[in-house]
């Protein structure tokens, strides 16, 4: 096995999630296909496609909908690497992304926690040496 291909992220609405991930975070829409049950297979991913993509899955029932925005119990659950922290932080802030802290410099790199449109916590991280 070479890589983790997809991670499911439960969302309230396909279209609002696609807009957020493509417009605010700069991801690209890889696939958006209807499924026989009325759902859609929606995949977005950052970069050039060599990393892990997100399968945006609309919550089907009350249990799944209750998990939207809190799939990791309030912990940072997603880590978005960048090769230019200042550029991406500036662009994301201008696009309305909510950062929960000021950028900080750690031994492992420059990082700031932000949240997606549903409240899931992410790290924007430029690893040290990049």
N, C-alpha and C positions, 0 to 999 in steps of 0.2 A: 504494500500500500504506500502511495506516494504523498497524498495530501488529504486533508479534510475538505470536501467539495462544497457542502452546503450546511448552514445552520438555520433552523427554523426560528422565525421571530413572529409571534402571534400579534396581529394588529386588529384594529377595529374596522378599517376600511382600506381596501386595496389602493384606490386612487390617491387618497391623501397620503398614504405611506409611500407610494411611488414618487409623488411630488416631493415629499420631504427628502427622501434618500437621494434622488437625482438632482434636485435643485439646491437644497441646502447643504448636503454633504458632498455632492459632486459624483455620486455613484453613477453607473450606467445601467440602464434597463437591459437585461440579457434576454429575458423571456417573459411573455405575458400571454398565456394560452388558456382558453376556457376548458373546463373539465365537465364531463357528463353530469355531475351532481350539482352543477350551477356554481361551483367554486372556480377559482382560477389558479394556475401554476405561475407564480410571479417570482422572478429571480432578479435581484440587483447585486452588483458587486463593484467594489472600488478598483481603481487601477486598470491594469491591462488584462485582467482575467486569469492571472497566474495564482491568485490567492483564493480564499474562501468566499463564497457568495452567501447572500441571505435569501432564504425562501420566505417571502412575506405571506403568511397564512392567516386569513381572516378567522377569528374565533367562531367556532360552530355552535357552541352551547354556552350556558351560563358559567360553567367551570373554566372553559378556555377564555371567555371574555374577561373573567375576573383576574386572569393572569397577565393581561395586557398591561405593559408598563412596569411590571414588577416580577419579571420572570426569574430574577436572581436574588430576590429578597432584599433589594436595596443596595446590593454590592455592585461595583463596576463589573459588568459581564461581557463587555465587548471592547476590543483594543484596536484602534485604527492607527496604523503606522503611517508616517509621512516622512518625506525627505526634506521638507521645508516647513517647519512648524509655524514660523511667523506668517508666511504666505497663507497657509491653510486656516490658521486661527483667525486672521483678518477677514478672509473670504467667508468663513463660516459665521463669524459674528455679524458681518454685514448682511448675511442671508437670514438672520434671525435665530440662529442656534443659541441656546441658553447654556453658557458656561457656568459651572457651579463654583469655580475658583479661578484665581489669577494663575497664569502659567507659572510653573515652578521648575527649577533645575535640580534634578536628582542625579546620583551617580550613573544611573542607567539611561538618562536622557532628559529631554524637555517634555513636560507633560501638563495637561489640564483636563479635568473631568468636565464633560458636558452631558446633557441629556437629550434624547431624541424626542420626537413629538409626543410620545406616550409616557415619558418619564424614565425609560431605561437609561442607566448610566453607562457612559462610554469614556475611555481614555483616548484623547488625541495625543499621540506620542511620537516624538522624533528620537529614535534610539541614539545613544551616545556614539559618536564616531561617524554619523551620517549627516 
